[in-house]
C-alpha cells in the first residue's frame, strides 16, 4: 500500500510540477514551510539529505522548501524570478503568477534502480505532456543530467515554455524545471545550467 501511495504522490507532484504554486497547494499549511522559518534570500538551500543548492543568481528568490512528504522520500523546493501579478487558477483562487519559476523535485529511494525507474517515469510523463524541442546530456558540477527544452501543449497553461533537467545520483532522482511566461525573453537554458552548476551532491 505504501508503494502505491508513493507512486501516486510522485505522479501528483509531476503533474502539478509546473502549476504547483498556482493551484494553492504551495500555500497549504501541510505542505509549505512556515514563513518565519523560510529565508527567501538564502544562498544555500538543502534539499533532502545529500543535495545542496548554492544559488548565486540574485534574480532567483526562494519561494518554498518543503519536506511534507519526506516519509516517502520526496522533497520539493521552488524559486521565482521577475515580477508577479494576480492570477485566478482553476479553483477560483487568486495567486501570484511570476515571470518565471524554478521547481526542484527530489526523490530518495531504496536503491539506484528504484531511483532510475522513478526518473524514467517522470521523464516519460514530460515527453507525453510537452512538445519537446531538444534533448541533450549535460554535466554540471560533476553531476550528469538529461536536459530537455519544450513548449506547453495546453493553451490554458499560464506558462509558455520551459527547460527541465533529469538526473540520478546513487539512490536519488531529481527533476529540476524552469518555466516562463510568453513575454519572458531571457535564455532559460543558460539560467538553468548556472543553477545546476551550484548543485552539490554529497554521498556521505
Backbone torsions as a table, in degrees:
resi	resn	phi	psi	omega
1	UNK	NA	-38.5	-179.4
2	UNK	-63.9	-39.4	179.1
3	UNK	-63.4	-39.4	178.4
4	UNK	-63.8	-43.9	179.2
5	UNK	-63.0	-44.4	-179.4
6	UNK	-61.1	-45.0	-179.8
7	UNK	-63.2	-38.3	178.4
8	UNK	-65.6	-40.8	-179.1
9	UNK	-68.7	-37.6	176.8
10	UNK	-62.1	-44.8	178.8
11	UNK	-62.6	-42.1	179.7
12	UNK	-61.9	-44.8	179.6
13	UNK	-60.2	-42.6	-177.9
14	UNK	-67.0	-44.1	-178.3
15	UNK	-65.6	-30.6	179.6
16	UNK	-94.2	1.6	-171.6
17	UNK	-52.9	-47.4	-174.2
18	UNK	-84.4	-10.3	-178.7
19	UNK	-127.5	19.3	-171.4
20	UNK	-56.6	-47.9	-177.7
21	UNK	-80.6	-11.3	180.0
22	UNK	-85.1	-19.8	-176.2
23	UNK	-89.1	-6.8	-176.8
24	UNK	91.7	-8.4	-178.8
25	UNK	-62.9	-36.6	-175.7
26	UNK	-67.6	-20.1	-179.7
27	UNK	-97.4	-1.5	178.8
28	UNK	-65.9	139.5	-174.2
29	UNK	-64.5	-24.1	-178.1
30	UNK	-82.0	-12.8	-176.1
31	UNK	-116.9	-31.7	-173.3
32	UNK	-88.0	152.1	175.3
33	UNK	-74.6	143.5	176.9
34	UNK	-57.3	138.4	-176.1
35	UNK	-57.0	-39.7	-175.6
36	UNK	-68.9	-18.4	-177.2
37	UNK	-102.1	-3.0	-177.2
38	UNK	-101.0	115.9	176.8
39	UNK	-87.4	100.4	-174.1
40	UNK	-67.1	-19.2	178.8
41	UNK	-102.1	14.4	-176.6
42	UNK	-60.2	132.5	177.0
43	UNK	-83.6	-40.4	178.8
44	UNK	-105.5	126.9	179.7
45	UNK	-128.9	126.2	177.6
46	UNK	-93.3	130.2	177.9
47	UNK	-121.8	118.8	-174.6
48	UNK	71.5	-153.4	-175.6
49	UNK	-99.9	-14.6	-170.5
50	UNK	-131.2	-3.3	-174.1
51	UNK	-117.6	130.9	179.6
52	UNK	-123.4	136.2	177.4
53	UNK	-106.4	122.8	172.5
54	UNK	-102.9	94.2	-176.1
55	UNK	-83.1	106.0	-179.9
56	UNK	-97.3	0.0	-179.8
57	UNK	-92.9	105.5	-176.4
58	UNK	-64.9	-14.2	179.5
59	UNK	-76.6	-20.6	-179.9
60	UNK	-90.9	120.8	-179.1
61	UNK	-112.0	127.9	-179.0
62	UNK	-63.5	128.6	-179.8
63	UNK	-107.0	-43.2	-177.7
64	UNK	-145.3	148.4	170.2
65	UNK	-146.1	98.6	-167.0
66	UNK	-117.5	140.1	174.9
67	UNK	-129.3	30.2	-176.9
68	UNK	-61.2	-25.4	179.9
69	UNK	-108.9	26.3	-177.0
70	UNK	-63.5	-27.2	177.4
71	UNK	-61.7	-25.1	177.3
72	UNK	-103.8	10.6	174.3
73	UNK	80.3	20.8	-177.4
74	UNK	-112.7	135.2	179.8
75	UNK	-135.3	147.1	-174.5
76	UNK	-142.8	136.4	174.5
77	UNK	-140.4	156.0	-179.8
78	UNK	-146.1	145.5	175.6
79	UNK	-126.3	150.6	177.7
80	UNK	-115.4	159.4	178.4
81	UNK	-141.0	134.6	176.0
82	UNK	86.0	-166.5	-177.4
83	UNK	-81.7	163.2	176.3
84	UNK	-124.5	158.1	173.8
85	UNK	-144.6	155.5	-179.0
86	UNK	-62.3	140.0	179.6
87	UNK	-140.4	130.9	178.7
88	UNK	-92.5	117.4	-178.1
89	UNK	-83.2	-176.6	-174.5
90	UNK	-67.4	-18.1	177.5
91	UNK	-87.6	-1.4	-178.8
92	UNK	85.4	5.9	178.3
93	UNK	-87.7	142.7	177.5
94	UNK	-95.1	122.1	-178.1
95	UNK	-130.3	173.9	179.9
96	UNK	-86.6	128.4	175.3
97	UNK	-110.3	120.6	-176.0
98	UNK	-97.1	163.9	177.0
99	UNK	-59.6	-40.9	178.3
100	UNK	-150.2	156.0	-179.6
101	UNK	-147.0	139.0	179.6
102	UNK	-112.6	131.6	-177.9
103	UNK	-120.3	138.7	-179.0
104	UNK	-127.5	115.4	176.3
105	UNK	-112.8	125.1	179.0
106	UNK	-124.5	133.0	175.3
107	UNK	-119.0	131.6	175.0
108	UNK	-107.5	119.7	-171.9
109	UNK	-119.2	178.1	-171.9
110	UNK	-72.0	-27.1	179.2
111	UNK	-159.6	176.3	-177.3
112	UNK	-64.3	-37.7	-179.4
113	UNK	-61.9	-43.0	178.8
114	UNK	-65.7	-38.6	177.9
115	UNK	-63.2	-43.7	179.7
116	UNK	-63.7	-42.8	-179.7
117	UNK	-62.1	-40.9	179.4
118	UNK	-69.7	-40.6	177.0
119	UNK	-62.1	-40.3	178.2
120	UNK	-61.5	-36.9	178.4
121	UNK	-66.1	-44.2	178.1
122	UNK	-61.1	-44.8	-178.9
123	UNK	-64.0	-42.1	179.2
124	UNK	-61.7	-40.9	178.0
125	UNK	-64.2	-39.2	177.9
126	UNK	-63.5	-43.8	179.4
127	UNK	-64.3	-29.4	-179.7
128	UNK	-77.8	-37.9	-171.7
129	UNK	-97.5	-10.0	179.9
130	UNK	-114.8	155.6	169.4
131	UNK	-90.2	98.2	-173.6
132	UNK	-70.6	132.0	178.0
133	UNK	-101.9	-48.9	179.6
134	UNK	-141.2	155.6	171.2
135	UNK	-137.7	136.1	178.7
136	UNK	-157.2	154.8	175.6
137	UNK	-92.8	134.4	179.7
138	UNK	-133.2	153.8	174.6
139	UNK	-121.1	122.7	-178.7
140	UNK	-129.6	120.7	-178.9
141	UNK	52.3	44.4	177.3
142	UNK	70.3	7.8	177.0
143	UNK	-107.9	137.1	-176.6
144	UNK	-97.2	136.1	-179.7
145	UNK	-134.5	154.4	163.4
146	UNK	-99.4	123.0	-176.2
147	UNK	-107.6	127.7	177.0
148	UNK	-123.4	142.9	171.9
149	UNK	-115.4	150.3	-171.3
150	UNK	-163.4	168.9	169.1
151	UNK	-118.1	155.6	179.6
152	UNK	-85.5	144.3	-173.8
153	UNK	-86.6	-21.8	-172.4
154	UNK	-101.2	129.4	-177.6
155	UNK	-67.2	-23.5	-177.3
156	UNK	-82.9	0.9	176.5
157	UNK	-80.6	127.3	-178.6
158	UNK	-70.5	-15.5	176.6
159	UNK	-98.7	147.6	-172.3
160	UNK	-101.1	-37.9	-174.8
161	UNK	-151.5	170.1	-178.7
162	UNK	-164.9	173.7	174.5
163	UNK	-139.8	137.3	-178.1
164	UNK	-131.7	148.5	176.3
165	UNK	-121.4	133.1	179.8
166	UNK	-120.6	133.4	-178.9
167	UNK	-150.9	156.8	175.2
168	UNK	-125.9	127.6	179.0
169	UNK	-128.1	102.2	-174.3
170	UNK	57.0	-118.5	-179.1
171	UNK	-97.5	19.4	179.6
172	UNK	-109.6	138.0	173.4
173	UNK	-120.4	137.5	-176.9
174	UNK	-130.3	143.5	170.9
175	UNK	-133.1	118.6	-179.2
176	UNK	-118.5	123.1	-172.4
177	UNK	-127.4	131.6	176.2
178	UNK	-119.3	119.8	-178.6
179	UNK	-123.8	157.5	-177.3
180	UNK	-146.0	165.6	176.1
181	UNK	-82.3	169.9	-174.1
182	UNK	-59.8	-36.8	-173.7
183	UNK	-89.3	8.1	178.7
184	UNK	-83.2	117.7	-170.3
185	UNK	-102.1	0.0	-177.8
186	UNK	-81.2	163.9	-176.4
187	UNK	-81.1	104.4	-178.1
188	UNK	-61.3	-41.5	-178.6
189	UNK	-61.7	-44.2	-179.8
190	UNK	-63.3	-40.6	179.4
191	UNK	-64.1	-44.4	-178.0
192	UNK	-69.2	-39.2	177.8
193	UNK	-60.2	-44.4	177.4
194	UNK	-60.2	-41.6	178.7
195	UNK	-63.6	-44.9	-179.0
196	UNK	-64.1	-32.2	177.7
197	UNK	-67.2	-14.8	176.7
198	UNK	-97.7	5.2	-180.0
199	UNK	-95.8	126.7	-178.4
200	UNK	-120.8	131.5	176.6
201	UNK	-107.0	124.3	179.6
202	UNK	-112.9	111.1	-175.2
203	UNK	-73.9	-16.4	-177.2
204	UNK	-75.5	NA	NA
